[in-house]
Amino acid sequence: MASLRDLLPVQELDTRALQLRHRRDNLDLRADLVEHNQQQSAQQQVISELEAQLHQIRRAQKEAEDHASLIDDRAQAIAKAMYDGSVTDPKELGSLQTELAQLRANQDTFETQALELMEQADPVEEDVADARSRADEITASIQAIGEQIIVAEAEIDAELDALAAERATVVAEIDSDLVALYDSMGSMPGGIVVAEMTGRRCGGCHLEIPSAQAEQIRSASNPRDSACPECGCLLVS
Ligand SMILES: [Zn+2]
């Protein structure tokens, strides 16, 4: 005769499947992946900031070099005028001499500035390289974690497939009305549709059932009348 008890093995398999699906959805690896993705975003931010800093130094260096070069052109033109014999007036020569000295001094200032900026850029350039290689490491970790997730999911999926096959075999031996009743109650709290009543304690919600109701459950001839008054799961007594 069909008995609710027949459904207990189905419940056991379904509970195991539920736990597996929960484990699949909550793999530690997934949290790990989220953390690494956050690290990667932060690292990209660090890289952009360093690159902006480097760009600024390089631009200032270029400006100083351009200034020095323009001044050098002008100084060379003056030197040429002074020494090619085209200017002979001693007073004019004297003023060219003064201007040349002033230009060379200015040129020196800009060249020194360009050198200092180049020295400033060096450590920042190293920082950019370090930050990029750290980002590459994080990318490699993300890839590795992604692969581990695929493997872990495949393992769980294989277990779920095995459970589904086992369930099909078990269900084939059970009264089809009972199975239909069970399946119609698929969305019970914690996935518990059928549980044993031990004494007066419900095996689903673990609460104590009042004596009169517990007695009704024991004497129920229709499985639908054996539901726990608290959680609604069908009780095997
Ligand atoms: Zn209950």
Residues whose N, C-alpha, C, O or C-beta is under 5 A from the ligand:
A	BS01	ZN	C202 G204 C205 H206 C228 E230 C231 G232
